Amino acid sequence: MAETVSLAVLENLVHMSRQDLPAGYVIVAAVIPDHVRVLRVEEIASEPGPVDERALGDRWFDSGASAVLEVRSRVVPIEHSYLLNPEHPDFAENHG
């Protein structure tokens, strides 16, 4: 889940081959409630400096530390994407 629609499109263009790009896109908005903890990658990295982001994401998911992890975009470093953990109890919480 990207912070902006433009970042989501750009990330897809950068990371997919031309033949893998979908013919159409659907925009889905998500609101993260204030009470849901959003961890940042910097908070869970055990060492300063470059990290194996995929392994770090896997450890975050498996740990169940939060429902959401904020990661810096490699394409536009001042923007963020959000990884969602559907197995975390806060993910399915309904406060409507």
Buried (B, 14 or more C-beta within 10 A) or exposed (E): BBBEEEBBBBBBEEEEEEEEEEEEEEEEEEEBEEEBEBBBBEEBBEEEEEBEEEEBBEEBBEEEBBBBBBBBBEBBEEBBBBBBBEEBEBEEEEEE
